[in-house]
């Protein structure tokens, strides 16, 4: 699954880990996260994330 990085603080959303503290279960693709989800580190909106290209 593709990882996404917060352009404001550098937090990386890894679908394999999800974001359990925000109710996002492991295995949840970034596209399937609700639009009102925010970065758990800095609080910016989902549209501030970019696909990680390695």
PyMOL Python script that loads the backbone (N, CA, C, O; Angstrom):
from pymol import cmd

cmd.read_pdbstr("""\
ATOM      1  N   UNK A   1       0.838  -1.191   0.000  1.00  0.00           N
ATOM      2  CA  UNK A   1       0.000   0.000   0.000  1.00  0.00           C
ATOM      3  C   UNK A   1       0.882   1.254   0.000  1.00  0.00           C
ATOM      4  O   UNK A   1       2.016   1.236   0.480  1.00  0.00           O
ATOM      5  N   UNK A   2       0.344   2.314  -0.537  1.00  0.00           N
ATOM      6  CA  UNK A   2       1.104   3.546  -0.670  1.00  0.00           C
ATOM      7  C   UNK A   2       1.095   4.335   0.636  1.00  0.00           C
ATOM      8  O   UNK A   2       0.083   4.387   1.334  1.00  0.00           O
ATOM      9  N   UNK A   3       2.229   4.944   0.956  1.00  0.00           N
ATOM     10  CA  UNK A   3       2.355   5.788   2.137  1.00  0.00           C
ATOM     11  C   UNK A   3       2.201   7.241   1.720  1.00  0.00           C
ATOM     12  O   UNK A   3       2.500   7.613   0.585  1.00  0.00           O
ATOM     13  N   UNK A   4       1.733   8.049   2.651  1.00  0.00           N
ATOM     14  CA  UNK A   4       1.547   9.477   2.402  1.00  0.00           C
ATOM     15  C   UNK A   4       2.235  10.276   3.497  1.00  0.00           C
ATOM     16  O   UNK A   4       2.207   9.887   4.665  1.00  0.00           O
ATOM     17  N   UNK A   5       2.858  11.402   3.120  1.00  0.00           N
ATOM     18  CA  UNK A   5       3.581  12.227   4.079  1.00  0.00           C
ATOM     19  C   UNK A   5       2.883  13.578   4.232  1.00  0.00           C
ATOM     20  O   UNK A   5       2.413  14.168   3.259  1.00  0.00           O
ATOM     21  N   UNK A   6       2.828  14.052   5.480  1.00  0.00           N
ATOM     22  CA  UNK A   6       2.284  15.374   5.770  1.00  0.00           C
ATOM     23  C   UNK A   6       3.311  16.416   5.334  1.00  0.00           C
ATOM     24  O   UNK A   6       4.461  16.383   5.772  1.00  0.00           O
ATOM     25  N   UNK A   7       2.894  17.334   4.476  1.00  0.00           N
ATOM     26  CA  UNK A   7       3.827  18.339   3.975  1.00  0.00           C
ATOM     27  C   UNK A   7       4.124  19.413   5.017  1.00  0.00           C
ATOM     28  O   UNK A   7       5.055  20.200   4.841  1.00  0.00           O
ATOM     29  N   UNK A   8       3.351  19.459   6.094  1.00  0.00           N
ATOM     30  CA  UNK A   8       3.582  20.450   7.139  1.00  0.00           C
ATOM     31  C   UNK A   8       4.591  19.983   8.184  1.00  0.00           C
ATOM     32  O   UNK A   8       5.437  20.763   8.623  1.00  0.00           O
ATOM     33  N   UNK A   9       4.505  18.696   8.591  1.00  0.00           N
ATOM     34  CA  UNK A   9       5.362  18.253   9.695  1.00  0.00           C
ATOM     35  C   UNK A   9       6.197  17.013   9.393  1.00  0.00           C
ATOM     36  O   UNK A   9       7.109  16.689  10.153  1.00  0.00           O
ATOM     37  N   UNK A  10       5.903  16.318   8.302  1.00  0.00           N
ATOM     38  CA  UNK A  10       6.686  15.142   7.936  1.00  0.00           C
ATOM     39  C   UNK A  10       6.134  13.823   8.445  1.00  0.00           C
ATOM     40  O   UNK A  10       6.732  12.776   8.197  1.00  0.00           O
ATOM     41  N   UNK A  11       5.003  13.844   9.153  1.00  0.00           N
ATOM     42  CA  UNK A  11       4.382  12.598   9.607  1.00  0.00           C
ATOM     43  C   UNK A  11       4.051  11.735   8.391  1.00  0.00           C
ATOM     44  O   UNK A  11       3.544  12.233   7.386  1.00  0.00           O
ATOM     45  N   UNK A  12       4.342  10.436   8.490  1.00  0.00           N
ATOM     46  CA  UNK A  12       4.043   9.525   7.387  1.00  0.00           C
ATOM     47  C   UNK A  12       2.881   8.628   7.782  1.00  0.00           C
ATOM     48  O   UNK A  12       2.942   7.920   8.787  1.00  0.00           O
ATOM     49  N   UNK A  13       1.812   8.668   6.973  1.00  0.00           N
ATOM     50  CA  UNK A  13       0.690   7.759   7.182  1.00  0.00           C
ATOM     51  C   UNK A  13       1.015   6.460   6.458  1.00  0.00           C
ATOM     52  O   UNK A  13       1.172   6.432   5.238  1.00  0.00           O
ATOM     53  N   UNK A  14       1.111   5.382   7.240  1.00  0.00           N
ATOM     54  CA  UNK A  14       1.385   4.054   6.703  1.00  0.00           C
ATOM     55  C   UNK A  14       0.112   3.226   6.849  1.00  0.00           C
ATOM     56  O   UNK A  14      -0.303   2.930   7.970  1.00  0.00           O
ATOM     57  N   UNK A  15      -0.516   2.848   5.733  1.00  0.00           N
ATOM     58  CA  UNK A  15      -1.761   2.082   5.803  1.00  0.00           C
ATOM     59  C   UNK A  15      -1.634   0.787   6.595  1.00  0.00           C
ATOM     60  O   UNK A  15      -2.614   0.330   7.183  1.00  0.00           O
ATOM     61  N   UNK A  16      -0.454   0.190   6.621  1.00  0.00           N
ATOM     62  CA  UNK A  16      -0.259  -1.045   7.371  1.00  0.00           C
ATOM     63  C   UNK A  16      -0.443  -0.815   8.873  1.00  0.00           C
ATOM     64  O   UNK A  16      -0.836  -1.723   9.606  1.00  0.00           O
ATOM     65  N   UNK A  17      -0.156   0.408   9.319  1.00  0.00           N
ATOM     66  CA  UNK A  17      -0.289   0.750  10.734  1.00  0.00           C
ATOM     67  C   UNK A  17      -1.593   1.467  11.035  1.00  0.00           C
ATOM     68  O   UNK A  17      -2.108   1.370  12.149  1.00  0.00           O
ATOM     69  N   UNK A  18      -2.136   2.190  10.053  1.00  0.00           N
ATOM     70  CA  UNK A  18      -3.334   2.991  10.288  1.00  0.00           C
ATOM     71  C   UNK A  18      -3.044   4.121  11.271  1.00  0.00           C
ATOM     72  O   UNK A  18      -1.899   4.545  11.424  1.00  0.00           O
ATOM     73  N   UNK A  19      -4.081   4.598  11.926  1.00  0.00           N
ATOM     74  CA  UNK A  19      -3.964   5.630  12.962  1.00  0.00           C
ATOM     75  C   UNK A  19      -4.974   5.280  14.050  1.00  0.00           C
ATOM     76  O   UNK A  19      -6.002   5.942  14.189  1.00  0.00           O
ATOM     77  N   UNK A  20      -4.670   4.221  14.832  1.00  0.00           N
ATOM     78  CA  UNK A  20      -5.620   3.730  15.834  1.00  0.00           C
ATOM     79  C   UNK A  20      -6.109   4.791  16.813  1.00  0.00           C
ATOM     80  O   UNK A  20      -7.256   4.736  17.256  1.00  0.00           O
ATOM     81  N   UNK A  21      -5.256   5.759  17.157  1.00  0.00           N
ATOM     82  CA  UNK A  21      -5.657   6.811  18.088  1.00  0.00           C
ATOM     83  C   UNK A  21      -6.773   7.682  17.519  1.00  0.00           C
ATOM     84  O   UNK A  21      -7.516   8.315  18.270  1.00  0.00           O
ATOM     85  N   UNK A  22      -6.890   7.714  16.187  1.00  0.00           N
ATOM     86  CA  UNK A  22      -7.935   8.494  15.520  1.00  0.00           C
ATOM     87  C   UNK A  22      -9.050   7.602  14.974  1.00  0.00           C
ATOM     88  O   UNK A  22      -9.930   8.075  14.255  1.00  0.00           O
ATOM     89  N   UNK A  23      -9.011   6.316  15.315  1.00  0.00           N
ATOM     90  CA  UNK A  23     -10.054   5.397  14.864  1.00  0.00           C
ATOM     91  C   UNK A  23      -9.852   4.842  13.469  1.00  0.00           C
ATOM     92  O   UNK A  23     -10.785   4.301  12.876  1.00  0.00           O
ATOM     93  N   UNK A  24      -8.643   4.968  12.935  1.00  0.00           N
ATOM     94  CA  UNK A  24      -8.330   4.442  11.601  1.00  0.00           C
ATOM     95  C   UNK A  24      -7.629   3.102  11.780  1.00  0.00           C
ATOM     96  O   UNK A  24      -6.495   3.044  12.257  1.00  0.00           O
ATOM     97  N   UNK A  25      -8.301   2.038  11.399  1.00  0.00           N
ATOM     98  CA  UNK A  25      -7.774   0.690  11.592  1.00  0.00           C
ATOM     99  C   UNK A  25      -6.594   0.392  10.671  1.00  0.00           C
ATOM    100  O   UNK A  25      -6.525   0.912   9.558  1.00  0.00           O
ATOM    101  N   UNK A  26      -5.655  -0.456  11.142  1.00  0.00           N
ATOM    102  CA  UNK A  26      -4.578  -0.918  10.251  1.00  0.00           C
ATOM    103  C   UNK A  26      -5.175  -1.551   8.992  1.00  0.00           C
ATOM    104  O   UNK A  26      -6.194  -2.239   9.055  1.00  0.00           O
ATOM    105  N   UNK A  27      -4.534  -1.310   7.860  1.00  0.00           N
ATOM    106  CA  UNK A  27      -5.022  -1.823   6.592  1.00  0.00           C
ATOM    107  C   UNK A  27      -5.921  -0.857   5.852  1.00  0.00           C
ATOM    108  O   UNK A  27      -6.404  -1.173   4.765  1.00  0.00           O
ATOM    109  N   UNK A  28      -6.160   0.333   6.427  1.00  0.00           N
ATOM    110  CA  UNK A  28      -7.020   1.334   5.789  1.00  0.00           C
ATOM    111  C   UNK A  28      -6.211   2.158   4.795  1.00  0.00           C
ATOM    112  O   UNK A  28      -5.256   2.837   5.173  1.00  0.00           O
ATOM    113  N   UNK A  29      -6.596   2.096   3.530  1.00  0.00           N
ATOM    114  CA  UNK A  29      -5.924   2.891   2.498  1.00  0.00           C
ATOM    115  C   UNK A  29      -6.163   4.376   2.754  1.00  0.00           C
ATOM    116  O   UNK A  29      -7.192   4.758   3.311  1.00  0.00           O
ATOM    117  N   UNK A  30      -5.208   5.209   2.346  1.00  0.00           N
ATOM    118  CA  UNK A  30      -5.338   6.654   2.548  1.00  0.00           C
ATOM    119  C   UNK A  30      -6.619   7.185   1.921  1.00  0.00           C
ATOM    120  O   UNK A  30      -7.283   8.045   2.501  1.00  0.00           O
ATOM    121  N   UNK A  31      -6.970   6.685   0.754  1.00  0.00           N
ATOM    122  CA  UNK A  31      -8.174   7.141   0.055  1.00  0.00           C
ATOM    123  C   UNK A  31      -9.448   6.822   0.831  1.00  0.00           C
ATOM    124  O   UNK A  31     -10.476   7.470   0.637  1.00  0.00           O
ATOM    125  N   UNK A  32      -9.379   5.825   1.710  1.00  0.00           N
ATOM    126  CA  UNK A  32     -10.551   5.408   2.472  1.00  0.00           C
ATOM    127  C   UNK A  32     -10.682   6.107   3.823  1.00  0.00           C
ATOM    128  O   UNK A  32     -11.651   5.880   4.546  1.00  0.00           O
ATOM    129  N   UNK A  33      -9.716   6.952   4.165  1.00  0.00           N
ATOM    130  CA  UNK A  33      -9.797   7.722   5.409  1.00  0.00           C
ATOM    131  C   UNK A  33     -10.842   8.823   5.216  1.00  0.00           C
ATOM    132  O   UNK A  33     -10.882   9.453   4.158  1.00  0.00           O
ATOM    133  N   UNK A  34     -11.687   9.063   6.223  1.00  0.00           N
ATOM    134  CA  UNK A  34     -12.690  10.140   6.092  1.00  0.00           C
ATOM    135  C   UNK A  34     -12.041  11.491   5.791  1.00  0.00           C
ATOM    136  O   UNK A  34     -10.929  11.768   6.242  1.00  0.00           O
ATOM    137  N   UNK A  35     -12.739  12.322   5.030  1.00  0.00           N
ATOM    138  CA  UNK A  35     -12.197  13.625   4.628  1.00  0.00           C
ATOM    139  C   UNK A  35     -11.956  14.561   5.808  1.00  0.00           C
ATOM    140  O   UNK A  35     -11.170  15.500   5.689  1.00  0.00           O
ATOM    141  N   UNK A  36     -12.614  14.327   6.945  1.00  0.00           N
ATOM    142  CA  UNK A  36     -12.427  15.210   8.102  1.00  0.00           C
ATOM    143  C   UNK A  36     -11.282  14.765   9.017  1.00  0.00           C
ATOM    144  O   UNK A  36     -11.042  15.377  10.058  1.00  0.00           O
ATOM    145  N   UNK A  37     -10.572  13.691   8.624  1.00  0.00           N
ATOM    146  CA  UNK A  37      -9.406  13.245   9.388  1.00  0.00           C
ATOM    147  C   UNK A  37      -8.316  14.301   9.298  1.00  0.00           C
ATOM    148  O   UNK A  37      -8.169  14.955   8.266  1.00  0.00           O
ATOM    149  N   UNK A  38      -7.549  14.472  10.373  1.00  0.00           N
ATOM    150  CA  UNK A  38      -6.439  15.425  10.375  1.00  0.00           C
ATOM    151  C   UNK A  38      -5.160  14.728  10.812  1.00  0.00           C
ATOM    152  O   UNK A  38      -5.208  13.675  11.448  1.00  0.00           O
ATOM    153  N   UNK A  39      -4.033  15.305  10.477  1.00  0.00           N
ATOM    154  CA  UNK A  39      -2.732  14.774  10.868  1.00  0.00           C
ATOM    155  C   UNK A  39      -2.688  14.647  12.391  1.00  0.00           C
ATOM    156  O   UNK A  39      -2.972  15.612  13.100  1.00  0.00           O
ATOM    157  N   UNK A  40      -2.334  13.462  12.897  1.00  0.00           N
ATOM    158  CA  UNK A  40      -2.305  13.275  14.346  1.00  0.00           C
ATOM    159  C   UNK A  40      -1.170  14.034  15.046  1.00  0.00           C
ATOM    160  O   UNK A  40      -1.167  14.143  16.272  1.00  0.00           O
ATOM    161  N   UNK A  41      -0.224  14.549  14.287  1.00  0.00           N
ATOM    162  CA  UNK A  41       0.899  15.274  14.876  1.00  0.00           C
ATOM    163  C   UNK A  41       0.648  16.781  14.885  1.00  0.00           C
ATOM    164  O   UNK A  41       0.797  17.433  15.918  1.00  0.00           O
ATOM    165  N   UNK A  42       0.263  17.336  13.719  1.00  0.00           N
ATOM    166  CA  UNK A  42       0.149  18.800  13.636  1.00  0.00           C
ATOM    167  C   UNK A  42      -1.263  19.311  13.368  1.00  0.00           C
ATOM    168  O   UNK A  42      -1.512  20.511  13.478  1.00  0.00           O
ATOM    169  N   UNK A  43      -2.193  18.419  13.018  1.00  0.00           N
ATOM    170  CA  UNK A  43      -3.591  18.817  12.874  1.00  0.00           C
ATOM    171  C   UNK A  43      -4.014  19.390  11.535  1.00  0.00           C
ATOM    172  O   UNK A  43      -5.130  19.894  11.412  1.00  0.00           O
ATOM    173  N   UNK A  44      -3.147  19.327  10.521  1.00  0.00           N
ATOM    174  CA  UNK A  44      -3.561  19.837   9.209  1.00  0.00           C
ATOM    175  C   UNK A  44      -4.497  18.831   8.541  1.00  0.00           C
ATOM    176  O   UNK A  44      -4.549  17.664   8.928  1.00  0.00           O
ATOM    177  N   UNK A  45      -5.224  19.292   7.547  1.00  0.00           N
ATOM    178  CA  UNK A  45      -6.206  18.449   6.874  1.00  0.00           C
ATOM    179  C   UNK A  45      -5.557  17.443   5.930  1.00  0.00           C
ATOM    180  O   UNK A  45      -4.384  17.549   5.574  1.00  0.00           O
ATOM    181  N   UNK A  46      -6.360  16.475   5.544  1.00  0.00           N
ATOM    182  CA  UNK A  46      -5.916  15.372   4.684  1.00  0.00           C
ATOM    183  C   UNK A  46      -5.339  15.866   3.356  1.00  0.00           C
ATOM    184  O   UNK A  46      -4.465  15.212   2.785  1.00  0.00           O
ATOM    185  N   UNK A  47      -5.812  17.005   2.859  1.00  0.00           N
ATOM    186  CA  UNK A  47      -5.334  17.500   1.565  1.00  0.00           C
ATOM    187  C   UNK A  47      -3.904  18.051   1.625  1.00  0.00           C
ATOM    188  O   UNK A  47      -3.343  18.442   0.601  1.00  0.00           O
ATOM    189  N   UNK A  48      -3.323  18.081   2.816  1.00  0.00           N
ATOM    190  CA  UNK A  48      -1.929  18.532   2.970  1.00  0.00           C
ATOM    191  C   UNK A  48      -0.943  17.366   2.906  1.00  0.00           C
ATOM    192  O   UNK A  48       0.244  17.544   3.180  1.00  0.00           O
ATOM    193  N   UNK A  49      -1.423  16.179   2.547  1.00  0.00           N
ATOM    194  CA  UNK A  49      -0.581  14.992   2.441  1.00  0.00           C
ATOM    195  C   UNK A  49      -0.248  14.719   0.978  1.00  0.00           C
ATOM    196  O   UNK A  49      -1.062  14.954   0.085  1.00  0.00           O
ATOM    197  N   UNK A  50       0.955  14.222   0.753  1.00  0.00           N
ATOM    198  CA  UNK A  50       1.396  13.845  -0.596  1.00  0.00           C
ATOM    199  C   UNK A  50       1.875  12.407  -0.597  1.00  0.00           C
ATOM    200  O   UNK A  50       2.381  11.907   0.407  1.00  0.00           O
ATOM    201  N   UNK A  51       1.711  11.752  -1.728  1.00  0.00           N
ATOM    202  CA  UNK A  51       2.177  10.388  -1.903  1.00  0.00           C
ATOM    203  C   UNK A  51       3.690  10.330  -1.754  1.00  0.00           C
ATOM    204  O   UNK A  51       4.412  11.145  -2.328  1.00  0.00           O
ATOM    205  N   UNK A  52       4.163   9.356  -0.977  1.00  0.00           N
ATOM    206  CA  UNK A  52       5.602   9.155  -0.815  1.00  0.00           C
ATOM    207  C   UNK A  52       6.124   8.449  -2.051  1.00  0.00           C
ATOM    208  O   UNK A  52       5.628   7.387  -2.425  1.00  0.00           O
ATOM    209  N   UNK A  53       7.115   9.035  -2.675  1.00  0.00           N
ATOM    210  CA  UNK A  53       7.751   8.398  -3.831  1.00  0.00           C
ATOM    211  C   UNK A  53       9.169   8.048  -3.423  1.00  0.00           C
ATOM    212  O   UNK A  53       9.977   8.919  -3.099  1.00  0.00           O
ATOM    213  N   UNK A  54       9.450   6.769  -3.445  1.00  0.00           N
ATOM    214  CA  UNK A  54      10.761   6.308  -2.978  1.00  0.00           C
ATOM    215  C   UNK A  54      11.656   5.962  -4.126  1.00  0.00           C
ATOM    216  O   UNK A  54      12.800   5.556  -3.917  1.00  0.00           O
TER     217      UNK A  54
END
""", "prot")
cmd.dss("prot")
cmd.show_as("cartoon", "prot")
cmd.util.cbc("prot")
cmd.orient("prot")
